[in-house]
Amino acid sequence: MITLSGFTLSNYYNKVKMVLIEKGIPFVEERCAMGGDKTEEMLMCSPLGKVPYIRTEHGSLCESEVIVEYLEALHPQPPLMPADIWGQAKVRELVTFVELHLELVVRELYPEAFFGGKVSDGNKARIEKLLARNIAAFQRLAKFGPYLAGPDFGLADCAAYVSLPLVALGTKVIYGDDMLQAAGIDWKSYIKLIEQRPSAQKVTADRKADQAASVAARAAAAAN
């Protein structure tokens, strides 16, 4: 039995969770608290103290893309990667653009966009310029036909479903404009398509339930 460790507010955790559900792989979830000191046990599984990571009968594995490609190799049915090597490489290319060139760039805005912090005006300007370039590059690769890599749902869609909304919302909050939509990417229709899948419905419902529980807990603590 695979143990998935992390928390449902992590888009990378939810990417792995979607793949596990899509493939019908039995797993259990182990919730890790956000922030705080990392235990030695956790660092043995994920040396940088990041989530998600999985524990298996063979040992532990970290980094979400490494995990999902391991799951694809371990349980090739139903396939979430093309059968041909070129098609597989193009999927990896799309995942890299979604995660490295879009979401991880926008992540620098999260402290102000979502957590009440502050990002300097200089960094905002730098990130906006970089995102404009990266979004244009992403447009040249993404097919949306109807899925990110073409006619078949796959690993690229698991990555995009959990990350593209963060790119859109983060830029909307900071710049007053959804930079994906402004560039002509109809990401909302794409997300609605993915939301028809039980795996997407499950990860979204669990995330919303945990968010609601967290808000309630903070409210209760403030009232005491």
C-alpha positions in Angstrom: 0.0 0.0 0.0 1.3 3.4 -0.9 1.2 6.2 1.6 0.9 9.7 0.2 2.3 12.4 2.6 1.6 16.1 2.4 -1.5 18.3 2.6 -4.4 19.1 0.4 -3.5 22.8 0.0 -0.4 21.8 -2.0 -1.0 21.7 -5.7 1.8 19.2 -6.2 0.3 16.9 -3.5 -3.0 17.1 -5.4 -1.3 16.3 -8.7 0.0 13.0 -7.3 -3.3 12.3 -5.7 -5.1 12.8 -9.0 -2.8 10.3 -10.6 -3.3 7.7 -7.9 -7.1 8.0 -8.3 -7.0 8.0 -12.1 -5.0 4.7 -12.0 -7.1 3.1 -9.2 -4.0 2.6 -7.1 -4.8 1.9 -3.4 -3.3 4.5 -1.2 -3.6 6.1 2.2 -3.1 9.7 3.0 -0.8 11.0 5.8 -1.3 14.7 6.5 1.8 16.7 7.2 1.4 20.0 9.0 2.5 23.1 7.1 5.5 24.9 8.4 7.2 24.1 11.7 10.2 21.9 12.3 10.8 19.0 10.1 11.3 15.7 11.8 14.2 13.4 11.1 11.8 10.8 9.9 10.3 13.2 7.3 13.7 14.3 6.2 14.7 10.7 5.6 11.8 10.5 3.2 12.1 14.0 1.7 15.5 15.5 2.3 14.5 19.1 1.5 11.4 18.7 3.8 9.0 19.3 0.9 5.7 17.6 0.1 4.5 15.5 -1.4 6.4 12.3 -0.9 5.3 8.7 -0.9 6.3 5.7 1.1 6.2 2.3 -0.5 7.3 -1.2 0.2 10.6 -0.4 -1.5 11.2 2.9 0.4 10.3 6.5 0.0 10.2 8.8 -3.0 9.9 12.6 -3.3 9.4 15.2 -6.0 6.0 15.1 -7.6 7.0 14.6 -11.2 9.3 11.8 -10.2 6.5 10.2 -8.2 3.9 10.4 -11.0 6.3 9.0 -13.6 7.1 6.1 -11.2 3.4 5.5 -10.8 2.9 5.5 -14.6 5.7 2.9 -15.0 4.4 0.8 -12.1 0.8 0.8 -13.3 0.7 1.6 -17.0 -3.0 1.1 -17.3 -4.9 3.3 -17.8 -2.1 5.2 -19.6 -1.5 8.8 -18.7 1.5 9.1 -21.1 1.6 8.4 -24.8 3.0 5.1 -26.0 5.7 6.7 -28.1 8.9 8.2 -26.8 8.4 11.5 -28.6 4.9 11.9 -27.2 6.2 11.2 -23.7 8.9 13.9 -24.1 6.3 16.4 -25.3 4.2 15.7 -22.2 7.3 16.3 -20.0 7.9 19.5 -21.8 4.4 20.8 -21.1 4.7 19.8 -17.4 8.0 21.7 -17.2 6.4 24.8 -18.6 3.4 24.6 -16.3 5.3 24.0 -13.2 8.7 25.7 -13.7 8.0 28.5 -16.0 4.5 29.5 -14.8 3.5 28.3 -11.3 7.0 28.5 -9.7 7.4 32.1 -11.1 3.9 33.1 -9.7 4.8 31.5 -6.4 7.0 34.5 -5.6 3.7 36.5 -5.5 1.9 34.2 -3.0 3.1 35.9 0.2 1.2 39.0 -0.8 -1.5 37.4 -3.0 -2.7 34.9 -0.4 -0.9 35.2 3.0 -1.0 38.9 3.9 2.6 39.5 3.3 4.4 41.9 1.0 6.2 41.6 -2.3 8.4 44.5 -3.4 7.4 46.6 -6.4 10.6 45.7 -8.1 10.0 42.0 -7.7 6.4 42.5 -9.0 7.6 44.2 -12.1 10.3 41.6 -12.7 7.8 38.7 -12.3 5.2 40.4 -14.5 7.7 40.8 -17.3 9.0 37.2 -17.0 5.4 35.8 -16.8 4.4 37.6 -20.0 7.3 36.0 -21.8 6.7 32.5 -20.3 2.9 32.6 -21.0 3.5 33.4 -24.6 5.9 30.5 -24.8 3.4 28.2 -23.1 0.8 29.2 -25.7 3.0 27.9 -28.5 3.2 24.5 -26.9 -0.2 23.8 -25.3 -2.7 22.2 -27.7 -5.9 22.3 -25.6 -7.2 19.8 -28.1 -9.2 19.4 -25.8 -6.5 18.3 -23.4 -3.2 20.0 -22.9 -1.2 17.6 -25.0 -3.9 16.8 -27.5 -7.0 14.5 -27.6 -6.1 12.3 -24.5 -6.1 13.1 -20.8 -2.8 12.6 -19.2 -0.1 13.6 -16.7 0.2 17.1 -18.2 -3.5 17.7 -17.3 -3.0 16.6 -13.8 -0.2 19.2 -13.5 -2.2 21.9 -15.2 -5.5 21.4 -13.3 -3.9 22.1 -10.0 -1.5 24.9 -11.1 -3.1 27.0 -13.8 -5.8 28.4 -11.5 -3.1 29.6 -9.1 -1.3 31.4 -11.9 -4.5 33.1 -12.9 -5.6 34.0 -9.4 -2.2 35.1 -8.3 -1.8 37.5 -11.2 -5.3 38.8 -10.8 -4.8 39.7 -7.2 -1.4 41.3 -7.7 -1.8 43.0 -11.1 -5.5 43.4 -11.3 -5.6 41.2 -14.4 -5.6 37.5 -15.0 -2.6 37.2 -17.2 -3.6 33.8 -18.7 -7.0 35.1 -19.8 -5.5 38.4 -20.9 -3.1 36.4 -23.2 -6.1 34.6 -24.8 -5.8 31.3 -22.9 -9.3 30.0 -22.1 -8.2 28.2 -19.0 -11.6 28.3 -17.3 -13.2 26.2 -20.0 -10.3 23.8 -19.8 -10.6 23.5 -16.1 -14.3 22.9 -16.4 -13.6 20.0 -18.7 -11.1 18.4 -16.2 -13.6 19.0 -13.4 -15.8 16.4 -15.0 -13.4 13.7 -13.9 -13.9 12.0 -10.5 -10.3 12.4 -9.6 -10.5 16.2 -10.0 -13.8 16.3 -8.1 -12.2 14.3 -5.2 -9.1 16.4 -4.8 -11.1 19.6 -5.0 -13.7 18.5 -2.5 -11.0 17.4 -0.1 -9.1 20.6 -0.4 -12.2 22.7 0.2 -13.1 20.6 3.2 -9.7 21.1 4.7 -9.8 24.8 4.0 -13.2 25.1 5.7 -11.9 23.2 8.7 -8.9 25.4 8.9 -11.0 28.6 8.9 -13.3 27.2 11.5 -10.3 26.2 13.7 -8.8 29.7 13.5 -12.2 31.2 14.3 -12.6 29.0 17.3 -9.1 29.8 18.5 -9.7 33.5 18.2 -12.9 33.3 20.2 -11.2 31.6 23.1 
